[in-house]
């Protein structure tokens, strides 16, 4: 289970945060819809929370294996 977290879920979580961040920056630089920027910011915060939970779960599981 730890290898699934560290090799699959963590990179997917980090990549999704980076993708939403880039979409928000692109929207802001183009002068896009402010509501879309707000939505992307909220999604980024949610994805960051999920990524932190996954990382903490992986650390907890690695410590438990020792």
N, C-alpha and C positions, 0 to 999 in steps of 0.2 A: 504493500500500500504506500509505503514511503517513497518508493521509486516512481510510482505513478504521480504522486504529488510533486516531487522535485523535478521530474523529467518531462511531465506533460502539463499538469495544471498550473504550475507557477509560470512557465513561459507563456502559456495561453492567456493567463490573467494579466501579465505585464504587457503583452502585445496588444491586448484589447484596450487597456488603459492608454497606451501610446497611440493607438489608432484613433480613439475618441478625442484625445488631446489634439492630434494633428487635424482632425476634421473641424474641431472648434477653432483652431488657429487659422485654418484656411477660410472658414466662414467669416471670421472677424476681419481678416486682411482684405477680403473681397467686399466688405461692407454688406454682408448678408443680413438676413432676418435676425433681429435681436432675440426673438422668441426661440429661434433655433439655437442660438448661442447659449441661451439660458438652459435649454433642454440638454444640450451636449455637456454643459458644465455639471448639471445634476447627474447625468449618466456617468461622467468621469469620477465624481465623488463616490457614487455607488460602487463602481468598478474598483476603485482604489480600496474601499472598505472590504470588498470581497477578496481582493488580492492580499490584503494584510491578514485577513482571517486564514486564507490558505497557507500563507507563509508561516504564520504562528502555529497552525495545525501541523505542518511539516516539521517544524522545530520541536514541537512537543512530542511528536511520534519518534523523532530521531533520539531524543533524550531518553525516552522510554525504552528504547531497544538496548541501551547499555546495561 
